[in-house]
Amino acid sequence: MARAYHAWVNESHLRSEEELVRRQRAVRDSAGWALNRDLLAARRMIRVFRGNDRELTTFLDVQAEPERALALWTVGNPEFEPFLDEADRLLHNYLAAVAALRDHQRRLWQQHPPADPRAEAEYKRRTALFSDPLCMFVQDLRNYTHHRQLPVAQGSLHVDVQGGVVMAGVTIARERLVTWDNWRAESRTFLDAAPDAIPLRDVVGSYSRAVEQFGVWFVPAFVTAHRADFDELARLQRELERLYTAT
């Protein structure tokens, strides 16, 4: 009797393990699993971009504070060149994140196109906003740094003696940029209208706002476009969790 009972327990345990494996495979083989995996990767890239944006803009803002700027821009200050070196490094990281985020989001949408043509139309409408001159300039600036050189970062300081106003910041030299032949037409439009010293903080701020506005729409829109698959994944995961609890 005891032997029969142990045999029954072992058989039940084996069936439970087989069912667990089957349910795990069902989760991993589901369309929602692939969608969620790729979406998580894209969301990580969004966080990488935000981190690089935060580092660059915080650095520029802190160095532009009046007291710090006056000390930094003092003639012969040995900290000035390292300051520009750090601005170059952070700009390089920011531009790399610009390209990576754009590619990740585009690849995610193209690999998992929505069935609803309205979602596709809205995606095209929103991505078209990145075709304005400033956004195209930032994207092409990534190619410029990759294929040619870092843009020449330089300091800009303006002191209004009467008003006591100090304006400082990092700019990039337009003169060097315009000699490159591979700017797209929209980027050329931006450069044609830009001052000789292009304020880096303004350019980065404008582009990052466009990225954030797109990101607010992109993730929910992607989930909504594949709602049935995400719901099915959630159902399979709940069933698997119940099985874990039961065993």
Secondary structure as UniProt FT lines:
FT   HELIX           2..29
FT   HELIX           31..63
FT   HELIX           66..72
FT   TURN            75..76
FT   TURN            78..79
FT   HELIX           80..111
FT   HELIX           117..128
FT   HELIX           129..131
FT   HELIX           133..147
FT   STRAND          153..160
FT   TURN            161..164
FT   STRAND          165..173
FT   HELIX           174..177
FT   TURN            178..179
FT   HELIX           185..193
FT   STRAND          197..199
FT   HELIX           200..225
FT   HELIX           227..246
//
